[in-house]
Every structure is written in C-alpha cells, then in structure tokens.
C-alpha cells in the first residue's frame, strides 16, 4: 500500500485498502476493518473503476453489516450490480452469500433465500468450497426460521461433515443465531429425526448437497409465491 501511495497509484491503494479491510474482518476485528473499507469505497468512487468498486463495496458491507444493516445492504447491492455485469467475477459468489445474510437479518427471508440460491449455483460452479460451505450454513438457518426443520438439518449435517474447516470469521451473535436456528430445528423434529437428517446430509457429496439445496430453494420459492402464504419474520441475530 505504501509503495502504491508513493507512486500515486490510487487504484492499487484502493485495492490494498479493501484487502486490508477483508483481512481485519477475517480476523474478527470488524472495528478495525471499517476504516480501510470505507476509504476503499471512497477511492473507488473517486476514480470510477468498476472492479475496485465491486471489491470495495463488498469489503465494506462485510465489515459493517452487523452494526449498520441499511448501509451494508446498499453497499452489497452495489457490489452485486457491478459483479453481475462482469466488473469483478471473483467477488460475485461471496457478495451473493453476504447479501443473503444481510437480507435475512433484516427480516426478508424470501429475499435471502433467492440470493442464497444464486450464491449456491455460483460458488459450486466455481468450485469454491469455502464460499459454498458458508452459504449452506446461512441457508440452513434461513430454512429453520421458515419452519423447514428437516432440510435445515440436512444442510447442517452436510456443512458440519464436509465444510467445517472454514477460515472465515463469524460474528459472535451471528454464530449464536445459527446455533439457535438448529436448536429450533432439533425441537421441531425430535432427537431421532434430527439425527437422521444430519446423517443424510453428512452422507452427501458436494454435488448431491448442492442439488438437494437447490431443489429445496425452488420448492420453497414456489410455496412462498402462493397467495395467502404467511412468511415468518427473522428473529434478531439469526443471520450469519
């Protein structure tokens, strides 16, 4: 970063700021991530580079979303709009997954489900197992709060068995929400059925669990679209 500043290359400065913010976020220090993230957004806006804007807006949304849902949602939607038209392909899957978490925490469970479906397709297609594992865990929480205890447990079983070694940091209240969502699924199913569903998920490979998740997403999207369907609200702390 300092060399880029020395030579006056604002594009590289912006990239380094965004990467610094993501490093702080992954380390769990979101307060430290906020400053470089917002500086990266400002740099991107000054120079008008679409790729940097997609990266910086994603990094900033990831840094601030627990404390500032409104701003984070605007930022991640800006990142998605740019990434979807090819500004920075590598950020698309992660931005979709984050958008799912933000929408869920904001009480928009159908909206969360829609972008998590898109994230699942994108990340599985990329072979991005870290991103796919994060997305399946987020999806399991959304499914549980929608009252879909069995698929929530199946996805949790797959995530625990095959995607547990995640280097991504998790907010404490986000983790609490995920744990609470599985406790809800366990109570709804009972111990025997819950354990069976976990085992079903654990036995699936990446292709199988992706196909299963997408099938559940499509089924629920059709159900939610039916007139008169009541959709539960997201409890505080649910999303990741």
VENGIDA-V812955 format. One record per backbone hydrogen bond with DSSP energy under -1.0 kcal/mol. NH is the residue of the N-H (numbers start at 1). CO is the residue of the C=O. If there is no record, write none. Layout:
# VENGIDA-V812955
nh = <NH & NH>
co = <CO & CO>
This chain:
# VENGIDA-V812955
nh = <5 & 6 & 7 & 9 & 10 & 13 & 14 & 15 & 16 & 17 & 18 & 19 & 20 & 21 & 22 & 23 & 24 & 25 & 26 & 27 & 28 & 29 & 33 & 34 & 37 & 38 & 39 & 40 & 41 & 42 & 43 & 44 & 45 & 46 & 47 & 48 & 53 & 54 & 55 & 56 & 57 & 58 & 59 & 60 & 61 & 62 & 63 & 64 & 65 & 68 & 72 & 73 & 74 & 75 & 76 & 77 & 78 & 79 & 80 & 81 & 82 & 83 & 84 & 86 & 87 & 91 & 92 & 95 & 96 & 97 & 98 & 99 & 100 & 101 & 102 & 103 & 104 & 105 & 106 & 107 & 108 & 109 & 112 & 113 & 114 & 115 & 116 & 117 & 118 & 119 & 120 & 121 & 122 & 123 & 124 & 125 & 126 & 128 & 129 & 132 & 133 & 134 & 135 & 136 & 137 & 138 & 139 & 140 & 141 & 142 & 143 & 144 & 145 & 146 & 147 & 148 & 149 & 152 & 153 & 154 & 155 & 156 & 157 & 158 & 159 & 160 & 161 & 162 & 163 & 166 & 175 & 176 & 177 & 178 & 179 & 180 & 181 & 182 & 183 & 184 & 185 & 186 & 187 & 188 & 189 & 190 & 194 & 195 & 196 & 197 & 198 & 199 & 200 & 201 & 202 & 203 & 204 & 209 & 210 & 211 & 212 & 213 & 214 & 215 & 216 & 217 & 218 & 219 & 220 & 221 & 222 & 223 & 224 & 225 & 226 & 229 & 238>
co = <1 & 2 & 3 & 4 & 8 & 9 & 10 & 11 & 12 & 13 & 14 & 15 & 16 & 17 & 18 & 19 & 20 & 21 & 22 & 23 & 25 & 24 & 29 & 30 & 33 & 34 & 35 & 36 & 37 & 38 & 39 & 40 & 41 & 42 & 43 & 44 & 49 & 50 & 51 & 52 & 53 & 54 & 55 & 56 & 57 & 58 & 59 & 60 & 61 & 64 & 68 & 69 & 70 & 71 & 72 & 73 & 74 & 75 & 76 & 77 & 78 & 79 & 80 & 83 & 82 & 88 & 89 & 91 & 92 & 93 & 94 & 95 & 96 & 97 & 98 & 99 & 100 & 101 & 102 & 104 & 103 & 107 & 108 & 109 & 110 & 111 & 112 & 113 & 114 & 115 & 116 & 117 & 118 & 119 & 120 & 121 & 122 & 123 & 127 & 128 & 129 & 130 & 131 & 132 & 133 & 134 & 135 & 136 & 137 & 138 & 139 & 140 & 141 & 142 & 144 & 143 & 147 & 148 & 149 & 150 & 151 & 152 & 153 & 154 & 155 & 156 & 157 & 158 & 159 & 164 & 171 & 172 & 173 & 174 & 175 & 176 & 177 & 178 & 179 & 180 & 181 & 182 & 183 & 184 & 185 & 186 & 190 & 191 & 192 & 193 & 194 & 195 & 196 & 197 & 198 & 199 & 201 & 205 & 206 & 207 & 208 & 209 & 210 & 211 & 212 & 213 & 214 & 215 & 216 & 217 & 218 & 219 & 220 & 221 & 223 & 226 & 235>
